[in-house]
Amino acid sequence: NIRYGDKLHVDHIDVRRGEILGISGLVGAGRTETMRVLFGADPADHVEIILDGKQYQFRDPSEAIEAGFIYMTEDRKRDGLALGLDVEANITLGSLKKFSRNGVMKDKAASQNASDFCQKLHIRTPSTQQKARFLSGGNQQKVILARWLTREAKVLVLDEPTRGIDVGAKYEIYVLMNKIVEAGGAIIMISSELPEVIGMSDNIVVMFEGKITGTLSGDGATQDEIMRYAENVG
């Protein structure tokens, strides 16, 4: 449940383990704003989050991350990646406690983890010491995914996960998403691409001007039906 002045009035968003929940709507519908509020990145008048039966109201993103609620931003270059750092550092950033002891980094463990994820996710890089800025868009996206898979997120929010990447990389991202939910994770995916929303989502929430106007099953949903709710024409 979210209240944020006149901008957001979201009563209920439900995502289960082993499920991809798609969030659809036109530009300005409040999709990203809703997820940022849930993540603790923006303030709200009222937020109620229940995760594995425990109630939360995240005051900042660090609390959300600690609880296993991860938000992968739409702008990977501005908000997601540290472009001047290498692949290993970017993958490790979300789990510094896991790879340190008494404030000292366990370099071997961090290096092995980065190498393992480069293999698992088919991240194309000369080495884990390559600067993130020199990777393709699709590989940059996979580096961010590796960061949060290292963290073992309970709920992973993906904001426009395939924007600006080529068709081959899109397919690889879809495969990774399916593997995450098959392993018991939960994904909330914001996407402006209707075929992507329909093809990947178990259920779809449609928003208009900060409110939910429709909830559909991904099985059998059509683009026309989603657009009716997105334009709030009934």
VOPAGU-2260 file (C-alpha; in pm, 1 decimal, decimal comma):
REM VOPAGU-2260
SITE   aa  ch    i         X         Y         Z
SITE  ASN   A    0       0,0       0,0       0,0
SITE  ILE   A    1     141,9     338,2    -103,8
SITE  ARG   A    2      26,9     696,6     -49,9
SITE  TYR   A    3     240,1     978,7    -190,4
SITE  GLY   A    4      38,4    1300,8    -203,6
SITE  ASP   A    5    -156,3    1327,2    -527,9
SITE  LYS   A    6     112,7    1146,3    -730,1
SITE  LEU   A    7      61,2     786,4    -616,0
SITE  HIS   A    8    -229,6     597,4    -468,4
SITE  VAL   A    9    -144,8     228,2    -506,5
SITE  ASP   A   10    -353,0      -8,0    -295,4
SITE  HIS   A   11    -199,9    -346,0    -363,7
SITE  ILE   A   12      83,2    -504,1    -561,6
SITE  ASP   A   13     137,2    -874,3    -505,9
SITE  VAL   A   14     426,5   -1084,3    -637,7
SITE  ARG   A   15     502,0   -1442,2    -534,8
SITE  ARG   A   16     815,3   -1651,3    -539,6
SITE  GLY   A   17     865,0   -1818,1    -876,7
SITE  GLU   A   18     671,2   -1542,6   -1055,8
SITE  ILE   A   19     735,8   -1248,2   -1285,5
SITE  LEU   A   20     495,6    -958,9   -1230,2
SITE  GLY   A   21     487,4    -715,0   -1520,5
SITE  ILE   A   22     414,2    -346,1   -1461,2
SITE  SER   A   23     279,6    -168,4   -1768,1
SITE  GLY   A   24     155,0     179,7   -1844,5
SITE  LEU   A   25     227,1     489,6   -2047,8
SITE  VAL   A   26     503,8     738,1   -1971,4
SITE  GLY   A   27     404,9     924,9   -1655,4
SITE  ALA   A   28     184,7     643,7   -1523,8
SITE  GLY   A   29     387,3     620,1   -1201,9
SITE  ARG   A   30     553,7     282,1   -1256,6
SITE  THR   A   31     911,5     382,7   -1173,0
SITE  GLU   A   32     793,2     625,2    -904,6
SITE  THR   A   33     608,5     341,6    -729,2
SITE  MET   A   34     913,2     115,9    -724,0
SITE  ARG   A   35    1141,5     397,2    -603,8
SITE  VAL   A   36     906,8     463,6    -313,5
SITE  LEU   A   37     897,1      93,8    -223,0
SITE  PHE   A   38    1278,4      81,9    -242,0
SITE  GLY   A   39    1313,3     374,8      -2,0
SITE  ALA   A   40    1472,7     598,7    -267,2
SITE  ASP   A   41    1187,6     853,5    -251,9
SITE  PRO   A   42     969,5     958,0      44,0
SITE  ALA   A   43     601,3     870,8      79,2
SITE  ASP   A   44     312,7     958,1     308,1
SITE  HIS   A   45     249,9     589,1     374,2
SITE  VAL   A   46     414,7     265,3     259,1
SITE  GLU   A   47     342,9     -86,3     377,4
SITE  ILE   A   48     559,1    -372,7     250,5
SITE  ILE   A   49     522,0    -736,4     353,8
SITE  LEU   A   50     814,6    -957,7     258,6
SITE  ASP   A   51     814,7   -1322,9     367,6
SITE  GLY   A   52     550,8   -1239,1     627,1
SITE  LYS   A   53     749,1    -952,4     782,2
SITE  GLN   A   54     634,0    -592,0     755,0
SITE  TYR   A   55     872,8    -319,7     636,3
SITE  GLN   A   56     883,3      48,5     552,4
SITE  PHE   A   57    1225,0     115,3     404,5
SITE  ARG   A   58    1368,8     454,6     498,8
SITE  ASP   A   59    1649,1     429,5     244,4
SITE  PRO   A   60    1773,6     185,0     -22,5
SITE  SER   A   61    2029,9      25,7     210,8
SITE  GLU   A   62    1747,1    -105,6     431,1
SITE  ALA   A   63    1568,2    -246,1     126,1
SITE  ILE   A   64    1884,2    -418,2       1,7
SITE  GLU   A   65    1950,8    -564,4     346,2
SITE  ALA   A   66    1599,9    -713,8     347,1
SITE  GLY   A   67    1647,9    -864,2      -0,1
SITE  PHE   A   68    1438,4    -612,9    -196,3
SITE  ILE   A   69    1650,7    -498,9    -491,2
SITE  TYR   A   70    1575,8    -231,9    -749,9
SITE  MET   A   71    1772,2    -244,0   -1076,0
SITE  THR   A   72    1742,7     103,6   -1219,9
SITE  GLU   A   73    1636,6     191,3   -1573,4
SITE  ASP   A   74    1946,5     407,2   -1633,7
SITE  ARG   A   75    2226,0     154,6   -1586,9
SITE  LYS   A   76    2501,4     403,0   -1676,1
SITE  ARG   A   77    2390,0     682,4   -1443,0
SITE  ASP   A   78    2248,9     489,1   -1146,5
SITE  GLY   A   79    2346,7     124,3   -1192,4
SITE  LEU   A   80    2711,3      86,2   -1286,3
SITE  ALA   A   81    3031,8     239,3   -1157,9
SITE  LEU   A   82    3164,5     286,5   -1510,5
SITE  GLY   A   83    3517,5     367,7   -1398,9
SITE  LEU   A   84    3548,8      46,1   -1195,0
SITE  ASP   A   85    3616,0    -298,2   -1331,6
SITE  VAL   A   86    3371,3    -584,9   -1375,4
SITE  GLU   A   87    3478,5    -757,3   -1053,3
SITE  ALA   A   88    3431,4    -442,5    -844,6
SITE  ASN   A   89    3087,8    -376,9    -994,5
SITE  ILE   A   90    2971,8    -729,9    -918,8
SITE  THR   A   91    3110,7    -714,5    -564,6
SITE  LEU   A   92    2966,2    -371,9    -473,5
SITE  GLY   A   93    2630,5    -507,1    -357,8
SITE  SER   A   94    2781,5    -764,2    -120,2
SITE  LEU   A   95    3083,7    -601,0      43,5
SITE  LYS   A   96    3006,7    -760,9     381,2
SITE  LYS   A   97    3003,7   -1102,9     218,5
SITE  PHE   A   98    3352,7   -1052,8      80,0
SITE  SER   A   99    3519,8    -883,8     375,3
SITE  ARG   A  100    3630,4    -976,3     725,6
SITE  ASN   A  101    3706,2    -716,1     991,9
SITE  GLY   A  102    3702,3    -450,6     722,5
SITE  VAL   A  103    3951,4    -632,4     497,8
SITE  MET   A  104    3841,4    -754,5     155,7
SITE  LYS   A  105    3875,4   -1125,1      75,3
SITE  ASP   A  106    4009,9   -1060,3    -273,2
SITE  LYS   A  107    4032,4   -1423,7    -379,2
SITE  ALA   A  108    3667,1   -1495,2    -294,6
SITE  ALA   A  109    3547,8   -1178,3    -469,3
SITE  SER   A  110    3755,0   -1259,7    -776,8
SITE  GLN   A  111    3626,2   -1616,7    -793,0
SITE  ASN   A  112    3266,6   -1501,0    -755,4
SITE  ALA   A  113    3306,4   -1250,6   -1039,8
SITE  SER   A  114    3465,7   -1511,8   -1264,5
SITE  ASP   A  115    3190,2   -1761,9   -1187,0
SITE  PHE   A  116    2916,7   -1513,5   -1278,3
SITE  CYS   A  117    3092,7   -1410,2   -1597,9
SITE  GLN   A  118    3075,3   -1776,7   -1700,5
SITE  LYS   A  119    2720,3   -1839,4   -1577,2
SITE  LEU   A  120    2575,1   -1525,4   -1736,5
SITE  HIS   A  121    2795,7   -1533,4   -2047,9
SITE  ILE   A  122    2933,7   -1186,6   -1976,1
SITE  ARG   A  123    3162,1   -1110,0   -2268,4
SITE  THR   A  124    3469,2    -937,5   -2128,4
SITE  PRO   A  125    3843,5    -992,1   -2176,4
SITE  SER   A  126    3874,5   -1034,0   -1799,1
SITE  THR   A  127    3702,7    -937,0   -1473,6
SITE  GLN   A  128    3953,1    -647,5   -1457,3
SITE  GLN   A  129    3800,7    -481,6   -1764,9
SITE  LYS   A  130    3645,0    -140,8   -1693,9
SITE  ALA   A  131    3263,7    -155,2   -1709,9
SITE  ARG   A  132    3250,0     143,6   -1945,8
SITE  PHE   A  133    3404,0     -64,9   -2225,3
SITE  LEU   A  134    3138,5    -338,9   -2220,6
SITE  SER   A  135    2839,1    -350,8   -2454,0
SITE  GLY   A  136    2500,0    -246,8   -2318,5
SITE  GLY   A  137    2383,3    -606,1   -2285,1
SITE  ASN   A  138    2694,7    -709,4   -2096,2
SITE  GLN   A  139    2669,2    -406,3   -1868,6
SITE  GLN   A  140    2314,2    -514,2   -1787,0
SITE  LYS   A  141    2433,6    -865,0   -1705,0
SITE  VAL   A  142    2703,7    -727,0   -1474,4
SITE  ILE   A  143    2433,1    -549,2   -1272,0
SITE  LEU   A  144    2229,9    -869,5   -1263,1
SITE  ALA   A  145    2537,8   -1056,6   -1140,3
SITE  ARG   A  146    2573,5    -800,9    -859,9
SITE  TRP   A  147    2224,9    -865,4    -730,2
SITE  LEU   A  148    2232,1   -1240,4    -789,8
SITE  THR   A  149    2542,5   -1242,2    -571,1
SITE  ARG   A  150    2330,2   -1067,4    -309,7
SITE  GLU   A  151    2061,0   -1339,1    -340,9
SITE  ALA   A  152    1766,7   -1100,9    -367,7
SITE  LYS   A  153    1421,3   -1214,6    -256,1
SITE  VAL   A  154    1244,6    -963,9    -482,9
SITE  LEU   A  155    1424,3    -819,8    -784,3
SITE  VAL   A  156    1273,2    -514,1    -953,0
SITE  LEU   A  157    1392,0    -473,1   -1312,2
SITE  ASP   A  158    1313,0    -132,3   -1462,2
SITE  GLU   A  159    1320,2    -155,0   -1844,0
SITE  PRO   A  160    1569,7    -446,0   -1830,3
SITE  THR   A  161    1622,5    -475,5   -2207,5
SITE  ARG   A  162    1611,5    -112,9   -2317,1
SITE  GLY   A  163    1895,5     -21,1   -2551,3
SITE  ILE   A  164    2039,5    -369,8   -2598,6
SITE  ASP   A  165    2041,5    -590,5   -2907,1
SITE  VAL   A  166    1808,7    -881,2   -2979,2
SITE  GLY   A  167    2061,9   -1148,6   -2882,7
SITE  ALA   A  168    2133,2    -984,5   -2547,8
SITE  LYS   A  169    1759,0    -945,5   -2485,2
SITE  TYR   A  170    1710,0   -1318,2   -2525,1
SITE  GLU   A  171    1992,5   -1387,1   -2279,6
SITE  ILE   A  172    1835,4   -1150,2   -2024,5
SITE  TYR   A  173    1501,5   -1331,9   -2062,7
SITE  VAL   A  174    1673,5   -1666,2   -2002,6
SITE  LEU   A  175    1834,8   -1527,7   -1686,6
SITE  MET   A  176    1503,4   -1393,3   -1560,8
SITE  ASN   A  177    1339,3   -1731,8   -1608,2
SITE  LYS   A  178    1624,7   -1901,8   -1423,2
SITE  ILE   A  179    1584,2   -1661,4   -1129,9
SITE  VAL   A  180    1215,1   -1740,5   -1085,8
SITE  GLU   A  181    1270,4   -2112,8   -1144,4
SITE  ALA   A  182    1511,8   -2100,1    -850,0
SITE  GLY   A  183    1238,7   -1946,8    -631,8
SITE  GLY   A  184    1304,7   -1578,1    -676,5
SITE  ALA   A  185    1042,1   -1313,3    -751,9
SITE  ILE   A  186    1073,9   -1047,7   -1022,6
SITE  ILE   A  187     883,2    -725,1   -1076,3
SITE  MET   A  188     948,5    -604,5   -1430,7
SITE  ILE   A  189     865,1    -254,4   -1552,6
SITE  SER   A  190     856,7    -248,1   -1931,0
SITE  SER   A  191     722,6     -21,1   -2202,6
SITE  GLU   A  192     741,1    -302,3   -2458,6
SITE  LEU   A  193     403,1    -474,4   -2463,5
SITE  PRO   A  194     524,9    -796,0   -2633,7
SITE  GLU   A  195     789,5    -823,7   -2359,5
SITE  VAL   A  196     534,8    -768,8   -2083,2
SITE  ILE   A  197     295,3   -1026,4   -2226,6
SITE  GLY   A  198     562,5   -1279,4   -2313,9
SITE  MET   A  199     749,3   -1270,8   -1982,1
SITE  SER   A  200     486,6   -1199,2   -1716,2
SITE  ASP   A  201     278,4   -1442,0   -1512,9
SITE  ASN   A  202      56,9   -1149,6   -1412,8
SITE  ILE   A  203      39,4    -789,5   -1532,4
SITE  VAL   A  204     -47,3    -473,3   -1340,2
SITE  VAL   A  205    -141,5    -169,8   -1551,7
SITE  MET   A  206    -109,0     184,0   -1414,7
SITE  PHE   A  207    -251,3     522,8   -1509,2
SITE  GLU   A  208    -162,9     850,5   -1335,2
SITE  GLY   A  209     -27,4     683,8   -1021,9
SITE  LYS   A  210    -309,5     432,8    -978,1
SITE  ILE   A  211    -362,8      69,1   -1075,4
SITE  THR   A  212    -636,6      50,5   -1336,6
SITE  GLY   A  213    -613,6    -319,9   -1423,4
SITE  THR   A  214    -464,5    -653,7   -1317,2
SITE  LEU   A  215    -442,7    -920,3   -1587,0
SITE  SER   A  216    -313,4   -1272,0   -1625,8
SITE  GLY   A  217     -11,1   -1287,0   -1855,2
SITE  ASP   A  218    -165,3   -1591,9   -2016,7
SITE  GLY   A  219    -410,0   -1460,3   -2272,4
SITE  ALA   A  220    -355,0   -1087,0   -2217,8
SITE  THR   A  221    -354,8    -877,9   -2535,7
SITE  GLN   A  222    -190,2    -549,3   -2626,5
SITE  ASP   A  223    -530,0    -390,3   -2690,6
SITE  GLU   A  224    -653,3    -491,8   -2345,6
SITE  ILE   A  225    -343,0    -351,8   -2175,0
SITE  MET   A  226    -374,5     -24,8   -2368,1
SITE  ARG   A  227    -737,0      18,8   -2262,3
SITE  TYR   A  228    -630,0      10,8   -1897,7
SITE  ALA   A  229    -315,4     217,6   -1967,9
SITE  GLU   A  230    -532,9     491,4   -2119,8
SITE  ASN   A  231    -800,8     436,1   -1853,6
SITE  VAL   A  232   -1080,8     406,6   -2107,9
SITE  GLY   A  233   -1245,3      99,9   -1947,7
